[in-house]
């Protein structure tokens, strides 16, 4: 008797595509570079925090900060200004620059060093965590700065990701836990003399220190760059894959392709009600999902309901 071939539909093709995408990402050399970029930034960040504190305290000694603090306590705002800052401008020694007309002028280079968590950087730095939450950390990378491509779904995902990282809040947010953005704000701040306007303070450093801060900024930008390259690498493969899947009518065709590429693909992933339910209904997974501190996704809630129904049916 000939075994009936499993026919594909759009939903099953999407499930298969998700398996391929996960394989492409996890085995991509771009993924390794992205992970390394984050590690390099983390290592440099620890050193740069110490260096920044040393420079700021050199220009603004702690005793001066304490004096202004006591003056504020006595005279309120008339006593001076202090601000807890994690954003700094460092300036290199002056240099001469000659323009095309032969005129020479003195130039002072600036480097803006931020220890806060910006939106684009957060999506790159916490890409794995955002994906694990069931969100898309690549939504802004996918449009490649072509803002005409922003659709309602773009803004929906932007809002969801911003809420996850802490860049957007609402009255329903749990204020008892710190967001990633809050954690970064709390991680490193220096009490500086002056207002909240970061550019109003310029801390002069030698050329070597200036180049060190430039290097640190390049490491920060490299995290974003490696994220973009990872997306482009995987997306290029996925575009070709999806075209191929559209031409496949049967599962065994996709399975043959998977075997050639070393992708683990089986029919179980096409049966969401069984495979996802069994996974979710395991004691460990279900317990963690039912804890109040875990916010369940729509898919998780559906899977739990299905699992419970299947369990009840087996008992009856």
Order of alpha helices (4+ residues) and beta strands (2+ residues): alpha-alpha-alpha-beta-beta-beta-beta-beta-alpha-alpha-alpha-alpha-alpha-beta-beta-alpha-alpha-alpha-alpha-alpha
